[in-house]
Each structure stands twice: as structure tokens, then as C-alpha cells.
Amino acid sequence: MMFVIAVTLMGGLFVNENAEFFNDVEQNRKDGKVWEYVGPQSPNEDESSIPLISKDGGETVYFKMQ
């Protein structure tokens, strides 16, 4: 039971911390955009994203809505 509560709490915190990203994704869907693989790229500062962060602190995105 504690595991379920912990997972639910962590999921809620993740969504709350990334609310702008999820709002942007919803708007992009309404605009007809879909997720596409773009290969490893640095995140664009003009677009919201949740990048993968390497051990050395580098950020990489692999998918974008286009």
C-alpha cells in the first residue's frame, strides 16, 4: 500500500513540475502535430521539453512534436 501511495505522489509531483510541457503537448496535438523521432539533439530553448540528462550534465532530446 505504501508503494502505491509513493508512486502516486511521485507521479503527481512530476506532472506538477512539468505542467508547462504537458500544456504545450496538448496545444500541439490540437494544432495537428505528432511526435516524431529527430535523433539526438540539444534541446531548443524556444520549445518546452523533458530532455535526457547524461552524467556530465549534457541534455539530449530524441523526439519532438512536428
Rosetta constraint file for C-alpha pairs under 8 A:
AtomPair CA 1 CA 5 HARMONIC 6.47 0.50
AtomPair CA 2 CA 6 HARMONIC 6.09 0.50
AtomPair CA 3 CA 7 HARMONIC 6.12 0.50
AtomPair CA 4 CA 8 HARMONIC 6.07 0.50
AtomPair CA 5 CA 9 HARMONIC 6.07 0.50
AtomPair CA 6 CA 10 HARMONIC 6.11 0.50
AtomPair CA 7 CA 11 HARMONIC 6.05 0.50
AtomPair CA 8 CA 12 HARMONIC 6.13 0.50
AtomPair CA 9 CA 13 HARMONIC 6.20 0.50
AtomPair CA 10 CA 14 HARMONIC 6.16 0.50
AtomPair CA 11 CA 15 HARMONIC 6.27 0.50
AtomPair CA 12 CA 16 HARMONIC 6.08 0.50
AtomPair CA 13 CA 17 HARMONIC 6.01 0.50
AtomPair CA 14 CA 18 HARMONIC 6.20 0.50
AtomPair CA 15 CA 19 HARMONIC 5.75 0.50
AtomPair CA 15 CA 22 HARMONIC 7.71 0.50
AtomPair CA 18 CA 22 HARMONIC 6.54 0.50
AtomPair CA 19 CA 23 HARMONIC 6.11 0.50
AtomPair CA 20 CA 24 HARMONIC 6.13 0.50
AtomPair CA 20 CA 48 HARMONIC 7.30 0.50
AtomPair CA 21 CA 25 HARMONIC 6.22 0.50
AtomPair CA 21 CA 48 HARMONIC 5.40 0.50
AtomPair CA 21 CA 49 HARMONIC 6.23 0.50
AtomPair CA 21 CA 50 HARMONIC 7.63 0.50
AtomPair CA 22 CA 26 HARMONIC 6.25 0.50
AtomPair CA 23 CA 27 HARMONIC 6.31 0.50
AtomPair CA 24 CA 28 HARMONIC 6.06 0.50
AtomPair CA 24 CA 48 HARMONIC 7.19 0.50
AtomPair CA 25 CA 29 HARMONIC 6.20 0.50
AtomPair CA 25 CA 65 HARMONIC 7.72 0.50
AtomPair CA 26 CA 30 HARMONIC 6.39 0.50
AtomPair CA 27 CA 31 HARMONIC 6.26 0.50
AtomPair CA 28 CA 32 HARMONIC 6.39 0.50
AtomPair CA 28 CA 33 HARMONIC 5.29 0.50
AtomPair CA 28 CA 34 HARMONIC 7.66 0.50
AtomPair CA 28 CA 65 HARMONIC 7.03 0.50
AtomPair CA 29 CA 33 HARMONIC 5.20 0.50
AtomPair CA 29 CA 34 HARMONIC 6.59 0.50
AtomPair CA 33 CA 65 HARMONIC 5.63 0.50
AtomPair CA 33 CA 66 HARMONIC 4.94 0.50
AtomPair CA 34 CA 65 HARMONIC 5.05 0.50
AtomPair CA 34 CA 66 HARMONIC 5.65 0.50
AtomPair CA 35 CA 63 HARMONIC 6.27 0.50
AtomPair CA 35 CA 64 HARMONIC 5.50 0.50
AtomPair CA 35 CA 65 HARMONIC 4.34 0.50
AtomPair CA 35 CA 66 HARMONIC 6.44 0.50
AtomPair CA 36 CA 63 HARMONIC 5.43 0.50
AtomPair CA 36 CA 64 HARMONIC 5.56 0.50
AtomPair CA 36 CA 65 HARMONIC 6.04 0.50
AtomPair CA 36 CA 66 HARMONIC 6.62 0.50
AtomPair CA 37 CA 62 HARMONIC 5.87 0.50
AtomPair CA 37 CA 63 HARMONIC 4.49 0.50
AtomPair CA 37 CA 64 HARMONIC 6.67 0.50
AtomPair CA 38 CA 62 HARMONIC 5.54 0.50
AtomPair CA 38 CA 63 HARMONIC 5.46 0.50
AtomPair CA 38 CA 64 HARMONIC 6.68 0.50
AtomPair CA 39 CA 61 HARMONIC 7.57 0.50
AtomPair CA 39 CA 62 HARMONIC 4.84 0.50
AtomPair CA 39 CA 63 HARMONIC 7.08 0.50
AtomPair CA 40 CA 60 HARMONIC 5.92 0.50
AtomPair CA 40 CA 61 HARMONIC 5.71 0.50
AtomPair CA 40 CA 62 HARMONIC 4.85 0.50
AtomPair CA 41 CA 60 HARMONIC 5.39 0.50
AtomPair CA 41 CA 61 HARMONIC 5.39 0.50
AtomPair CA 41 CA 62 HARMONIC 6.44 0.50
AtomPair CA 42 CA 59 HARMONIC 6.10 0.50
AtomPair CA 42 CA 60 HARMONIC 4.94 0.50
AtomPair CA 42 CA 61 HARMONIC 6.18 0.50
AtomPair CA 43 CA 47 HARMONIC 7.67 0.50
AtomPair CA 43 CA 49 HARMONIC 6.95 0.50
AtomPair CA 43 CA 51 HARMONIC 6.90 0.50
AtomPair CA 43 CA 59 HARMONIC 6.85 0.50
AtomPair CA 43 CA 60 HARMONIC 6.21 0.50
AtomPair CA 43 CA 61 HARMONIC 5.92 0.50
AtomPair CA 44 CA 48 HARMONIC 7.76 0.50
AtomPair CA 49 CA 61 HARMONIC 7.64 0.50
AtomPair CA 50 CA 61 HARMONIC 7.51 0.50
AtomPair CA 51 CA 59 HARMONIC 5.63 0.50
AtomPair CA 51 CA 60 HARMONIC 5.26 0.50
AtomPair CA 51 CA 61 HARMONIC 4.96 0.50
AtomPair CA 52 CA 59 HARMONIC 5.59 0.50
AtomPair CA 52 CA 60 HARMONIC 5.25 0.50
AtomPair CA 52 CA 61 HARMONIC 6.34 0.50
AtomPair CA 53 CA 57 HARMONIC 5.73 0.50
AtomPair CA 53 CA 58 HARMONIC 5.56 0.50
AtomPair CA 53 CA 59 HARMONIC 4.61 0.50
AtomPair CA 53 CA 60 HARMONIC 6.57 0.50
AtomPair CA 54 CA 58 HARMONIC 5.27 0.50
AtomPair CA 54 CA 59 HARMONIC 6.51 0.50
